[in-house]
């Protein structure tokens, strides 16, 4: 290792691992020259997930606009586009500007566009090749777009539900908003949007509530389309489908989209890396009759720095390094030099501090200070944003790429 020891999860490759990004390709993360902790992405799992989701969309005649906020990695997003993605979803204009800089030309903003400076930027960017769609759920939002002369922006009426997030709360309000949009010269309404994921989590997997909401979404589109309130010059769009229930979306909304020759656009972001927790439990591809399940690609590798009690080990990883909002990391492997073994099923991460993980083990388990433990991640979104560079590795730990993130 070089003399530079400025490691951090926010470091550039040269600082993180003591060498240039190009010089990392072909090295092995277990060759003894890398600091701990590291977060890596398994290349074979990523390729499997890309192929599987592409096939799911083909089978169900759906388009995919993966949510870029999951990874904000231009390299990964370019692979998703290469596998047929219709566009990319973002959460805000900052993300849209980043992706436009990297050549993404069709972007769906899965939120309301209400900031005047953002509207001005979008209006200008749209005159130079950006094809942007955004959600709207109020007359005030429409008027802001109209005053900003956002005539090159396509809007989708957002359908919400009591207890959810944004979005109109009933069918009459959806129709009224579409009529408002139709009357404004600088606004063109092309469809409806929704997000069923707010009604389901690892702690509340009420699929009935999801399906009821999706039926409301479908009914809203049918009413608005039937009244002729969608811009006739554009292909109509229905968009929904996070990473947990896109099978319900194609089942309930898909036939409506097909009947109206509309594009059904799914917005799953987490499928590309999947996980070992939340989406391992919820992913539709864990229950699909014809396609294989997705594979967890994102792993954190930490080192045992203390075993102060017989049933406790402390790892050098914590909240600053990995996600914890939807479940704690899951122990998978123990590595000692070149020997890698699966850990006992009883091992549990019981608590995370800023940069410590409490690992519960049995007093008789073989685990020594200096050993490495590989952890699976639950909810990949909030791990990606902690690292500016993630090493993509083959199954044996050989580095095949360095993935930059741009949050």
N, C-alpha and C positions, 0 to 999 in steps of 0.2 A: 504494500500500500504506500502511496506517496505521503509526504510529510503533511499535506493539507488535511486537517481534521475537522473542517467546518461542516460536519454532517448535520442535516436536519430534514424533516419531512418536506420542507419547502425549498430544499436546495436544488441547484442544477445538477445534472449528472456528474460533472467533474468533482463537485463538492461532495455529492452523496456517496459515491463509490470510488473516488480516487482515480478517475480516468475519464477520457472523453467519451461521449456517447458512441461514436463510431468504434472506439477501442473496446467497448463492452461486448459487442456481438461475438458470440462464440465462447465467451467465458462462462464459467459455471458459478451460480450463486453460492454453492457450498465449497468453493475452492479455498476458503479461509481468508480471503482478502476483502470481504464485504462487511460493513458495519451492520448492527442490529438496532432497531427493527427494520424490516423491509416489507413492502407490499408488492406482490407480483401477480401477474395475470397469466394463466395457463393457455398457451396458444391453441392446443388441440381442442380445449373446451370452447374457446371463442369461435373457432371455425365450425365446430359442431352446432353451436347455437345459432350462428348466422345462417347456416344451411337449413336448420330445422324451422326457424321462424319464416324464412323465405318460402319454404314448402307449405307451411301452414297458410300463409297469405294466398299462395297460388291455389291451393285446394278450396279455399273459401271465397275466392274472388274479392279479396280485400287488398287495399293499399296499406303501406306502412310509412308513417312519419315518426321515427323513433325519437323519444324525448332526449334532446341533446344534453339537458342538465344532469343526466345520470353520470356521464363521463366527461363531458366537455373536452373530449380528446379528438382533435381533427383527424388523426390517423384512424381511429376506430370508426368515426362517423363516415369517413370516406369509404371504408369497407362496407358499411351498411348501405350506402348509396350504390356502390358497385354491385351489391347483391339485390338491387332492384327497389330500394326505398324510394317512395314517391317524393319525399322531402324530409325535412328535419323540423321537429317541434322545439320551441324554446319557451322559457318562462318570462323573459323580459327582453327589452331592446338591447341591453348590454350584451346578452348572449347572441342576439341576432346580429349585431355588428361584428362580433368575433367570428361567427360562422360565415357571414358574408365576406369577410376578409380572406377566409380560407376557401372561397369559391362556391359556397352553398347558395343557390339562387332561389330555391322554393322553401319558404319558411312559414311555419304555423306558430303564431304567438298564442299560447294556450292561456291567455288572460285578457283582461280589458286593456285597451290602449288609451290612457287618459292623460298622460304627461304631455304638455304642449311641446317641449323640446323633443321628446321622443317621436311625437306625431310629425313634427317638421322633418326630422331625420328620415323617418320611414317614407314620407311623401317624396323627398328628394331621392332616396335610394331606389324607390320604385320606378323613377324615370330613367334609371340606369341599369335596369335588368332584374331588380329584386321583385319576386312574386310573393307578396305577403298576405297572410290571412290572420285575422284576429277575432277574438270573441267580443260580444257586447251584450249587456243585460239591462240597460237603462236608456231612457231618452237623453239623459245628460251625457252619457257616453257617446251616443250618436251625434249629438250636437257638437261635442268637442272634435270629433272626427270631421264633421262637416265644416266647422270653422277653420280647421287645419287644412282643408282642401285635400283630404286623403282619398281622392277619387281613384287612385291606383291601388288602394287597399281593399281586399274583399273581407266582408264581415260575416260572422256566423252567430246567430242568436244562441246564447248559452242557456241551456235548460238546467236549472238546479232543482233542489227539493228541500223542504223544511228539514233543518238539522244538518244540511250540507254546507257547501261553501258558497261561492257566487253563483249567479244564474237566476233567471226568472223562476218563480215558484209555481206557476200553473199555466195551463194551455192558453187561456184567454190572454194572459200577459205576454206570452210568446208571440201570439198572432198580432197583438197590438204593437209590439216592438217591430215586427217585420213590416207592418203597415207604415210605421214611422220611418223606417229605413227606406222604404219604397218611395216615400214622398220627398226625400232629401236628395238634392242634385249631386252631392259629392260622396254619396254612400251607396255601395252596391251590396246587397245581401245575397249570399250564394248558398246558404244552408244553415244547419244547426250543429251545435256542439254540446258535449257533456262529458262528465267524468264520473264513472260509477265507483271508482276506487275509494271515494270518501265514505262509502257505506260498508266497507269490508276491511278487516285487518286480521293479524294473527290472533287477536283476542276476540274478534267478533266476525265470524265467517258466515254471515247471514246472506246466503246466495238468493233467498227469496226477495229480500229488500233490493238487491242489485237488479234482479230481473224485473221487478215492478217498476223500478226507475227507468230501465231501458225501454220498457213498453211505453212509458210516458214520453221518452225521447222520440221513439218511432212515431207515436201519434202526433207529436208536435210537428215533425217534418211533413207527415202526410197532410195535415191541415194547412200548413204554410205553402207547401208546393201546390196543393189543390186550389188554393186561392190565387195562384199566379203571382206570388210575392217574391219569387226568386229571380235574380238577374238572368234573363233568357240568353244572354251572350256567353254565359259561363256554365261549365259543367257543375251541377249541384253536388254538394258535399254533405255527408253526415260523418261526424268524427266523435269517437269515444275510444275506450279500450286502453286502460293502463296495463300493468304487467300481471294482474291477478285474475281478470275476468274477461279476457278478450274472446274466449269461447262463447260466453253468454252474448257478447256484442254481435258476433257473426250469426249466432242462432236467432236472435230476436230482431236486430236492426238490419241484418244482411238482406233478408227478403224484401224489406221496404226499399232499401237502396237500389236493389236490382229492379224492382217494379218501376221505379222512377228514373232509371238509368243514371243514378247518382254514384259518386265515388264514396265507398265506405273506407274511411281512413282511420286505422288504429294508431295509437301513440305510445305503445310500450317502449320504455327506455331500458329497463333492467334486464331484459331477456339476453342481451349480448354477453353479460358475465353471469347472470343468474345469481344465486347465493346459496348459503348453507343453512338458512334460517327462514326468514319471512316468506320468500318466494319459493323456496323448496317446499313449503307447506301449501302455498296458494296457487302456484302456476298451473294454468290450464293444460300445459303439456305434460304435467304429471298424471293426467287422467285422460289424455287423448287416445282414442281407440287405434289409430293408425300410425302416429308419429312417436318417436322416442322422446323421453323427457329431456329437458335442458340439463346442462352440466354446470356445476359451480366452477367459475374460472378464477375468481379473485381470492387470493390467500394472503394472510399476514404471517410473517416468519419472525418469531421473537426468541430471545435467549433467556435461559434460566439464570437469574442473577443472585437468587437466594433461595435456600430451602430451610427456613428458620424453624419450622415445626414438621413433625413427621407426615402430616396430612396436608401440608401447604407448600406451594412453590410460588415465587414471585417472578414474573416475566417482565422484561423491559419494554413493555408496550402498554398504551392506555388510551384515554379518550382523545388525546391529541393526534392519535395515529390511526384509529379504526372507528367504525360506526358502533353505536350502542343504543340508538333511539328505538330500534325495533328488534331488540334481542342482542345478547352478548355474543362475542366470538365463540366458535365451537372448536375445541381441540380435535385435530385430525391425525397428526403424525409427530413422532419424535425423531430427531436426527442427531446422530453422534458420528462425527467424521463422515464417512461415506455410507454409513448404515442407517437406513430409514425404516422405521417400524410403525405400524398403526398403534394408536394409543388405546388404552382400555376405554370401554364405553362409559365407565363411571366418572371419567375426568370431566370437570366442569370449571369454566371460568365463572367465578361467583361474584366478582366485583371488579370494576375498573376505576382507577384514579387517573389523574392527568397522564402519568406515564409509568404506571404500574398496573399489571393484571394479576389478580389473585386466582391461582389455579388450585382447585381442590383435587387431591389425589389420595391414594391409599398409602399408608406408611410402608407397605412392602413393595410399592411400585418402583421400578428402576428409572430414576430420573436424577441427574446430577447437575450441579452448578456448571454452566458452560454449555449444556445441551441446548439444542434448538427445538422449538415446538412450532409446528405449522397449525395455523388457526383458520377455519372457515369464517366467512363474514356473513352477517345478516343485514340486509338492506344496503346494497353497494353504493347508492348515491352519496351517502355521507362518509364513505371512505375515500372515494375518488377526490373529493374536494380538499382533502388533507395533504395531498401529494402533488407536486408539480411534475414529477416523472415517475412512471411505474414501469418496472422491468417485465417484459413479456418473455416467458420462458417455455422451453420444451418440457416434456414430462420428466426428463432427467435433470432439470435445473439449468440447462444451457440457455443463455440469453439469445433470443432471436430478434428482439426489437426493443427500443426504448420509447414508451408512449408518453408524450407530453400532454398535460392537461392545461386548460386555459380558463380558469374560473375568474 
